[in-house]
Amino acid sequence: MGRRTPLYDLHTRLGARMVDFGGWDMPVHYGSQIEEHHAVRRHAGVFDVSHMCVVDLTGSEVRPFLAGLVANDVGKLRVPGKALYTCLLNEAGGVLDDLIVYYLGESFFRVVVNAGTRDKDLAWIRAHAAGFDVQVAERTDLGMLAVQGPAARGIVEGLLPPATQDASPAAVMALTPFNGRAIGAWFVARTGYTGEDGFEIILPVAEVEPTWIALNERGVRSCGLGARDTLRLEAGMNLYGNDMDEATHPLESGLAWTVAFEPASRDFTGRAALETIRAQGASRQLVGLLLEDRGVLRGHQKVIVPGVGEGEITSGTFSPTLEKSIALARVPAGAGERVQVDIRGKLLAARVVKPPFVRHGKVLVS
């Protein structure tokens, strides 16, 4: 038996098919993965992301601590609630995890890390916090829901806690992407992993199930990990353990934009290794693939780059929105527009495209 979120019993009552995901018992779908996918693209869906790990960092030296811990520049975070997507790296520049950092105050930052890496991440963070005035708190008293889709924000508005002296539902609705705000006991962020608008809501464990049920009653569809994966891949978003890991670095994983080499004086873990790689030029790159022949792209299939070499699919699926097979693949630098994918011994034609494939319901590749 794996770890369970506060919604485990509700998932089983709703008829979810449960699977192991990073040591957690999680719903893969509630009957139809494709219908759940379309619900998010066309209306709204809710996902259980309570397996993600919320870590609160407090103390007088949180900012300098994070400046050396993560690859992106927390110096950009000056407005309370502002979020930053970044990577946690080892000394070789390998990706230990990708995460979101929220600035809540000069002595209070919140970090959300992946479920499958939470123990490793917590150990890494705590070890590196030694010597800093930083307190590390794993918030096991909180759950997390992702409400995504074009109708999601309007529905969430009707469920928000009442206005307080410091926040109001109107202020939450006014949030721009990659910003969050506390209202009552909730922290609501305009973020997500689907390529659609919506919120990720961090809230007390006791309120997670009633909120899910209230969302269902308002027409928000229960969605599992299957739809979450096809949605994030259409949106061109990386999955840790597939598209990047400790053996790969951001510059070959489509994540160069998450590394801030300026200011030059900031010394973060993995910087020296990435500086060397950047000077030499990364030998591989992460690209999008659109299969032109009939078949389904899957992880670990070999990619043949004519005249250059070979690569490998890191994530692949059949896209319900495009009704075609799509993938992310790590291939040699300098790959052209056409490649072949080895699917059960047959070489099928695929076109190299720039992700995302779909955002906000619109197909972005021809």
C-alpha positions, 0 to 999 in steps of 0.5 A: 500500500502506498501513501494516500492523499486526503481524497483517497476514500472519495476517489474510490467512492467515485469509482476511480481506477487507482495506480501507484504513482511515485509511491502514492495511490492515485487516480489515473481516471474515473472512467474515461481519460479522454473525456476528462482531457476534453473537459479541461480543454472545453470547460473545467476539471479538478485534479488531486495534487495533494501528493505534491509537497508544500515546504515553508521556509522562514527566517532572516536568511531565506532569500540568500539561502534560496539564491544559492539553492535554485537555478533561477534568480529569486531576486526577481521575487519582490511582490508578495505572492509572485511565483518562480518556476525553477530547478534544483540542481546537483553539482554536475548541473543534473536536475534533482527536481523542478519546483515552484517558489512563492515569495510571501515575505522577506522572511517567508518563502513557500516551495512546492516540490514533486511527490516522487522526489519529496523525501530526497528534496527535503533532505537536500533542502535541510542539509543545505539550510544548515548554517543559515537562519532558515527553518524548514517546515513540511506542511502535511496539514495542507492539501492541494487541488488544481482546478483547470479549464476555461470555466475554472476561474468563474466557478472557483470564485463562488467557492472562495472564503469570505473577504478578510481585512487583507484579501477578498475574492475580487483580489484573487480573481484579479491575480495575473498568471504565476501569482498567488494570494492568501484568503482565509486559510486558503492560498490560491495561485493562478498556476497549473500544469495543463496549458489552460487557465485556472488555479492551484489551491493549497488548503487545510486537509479538512477542507479538501474533500468538501471543496472537491464535492462542491466543485463537482456539484458545479459541473467541474469534472473529476480528473486523474493522472492520465488526463493530466499527463496528456494535457501537460504534454500537449502544453509542452511541459516537462515531467520529472523522471521522463524529460529531465532527471539527475542525469540530464541538465536544464540546457538539454531539457528545454529548461534553459529559460529557468537558469539565471546566469545573471547576476554573475555574482550569484553562485548557485549549486550546479552553476560551474558545470552549466557554465562549462556546458554553455561555453562548449554548447549543449550536445543535445536538445529537447524538441517536440515531435509530431508523428506523420505516419500512423502509430503511437509515440511512447517514451524510450522509442529510438529517434533517428536524426538523418545525418546527425545521429540518434536520440530518444523520446522522453514522453509520448502520447496520442493527443486527444486535441490534435488526434495525432501522436505527439512527443518530447524527444532528446535529440542531437543538437542541430537536428533538422525538421524531419526525423524517424521514430523506430516503433517496433522495428518500423521507421515512421516519419515525424516532424520536429516542432516547437512546443507547446502543441496546444495552449488555452484550447488552441492548436499551435502546430500545423 
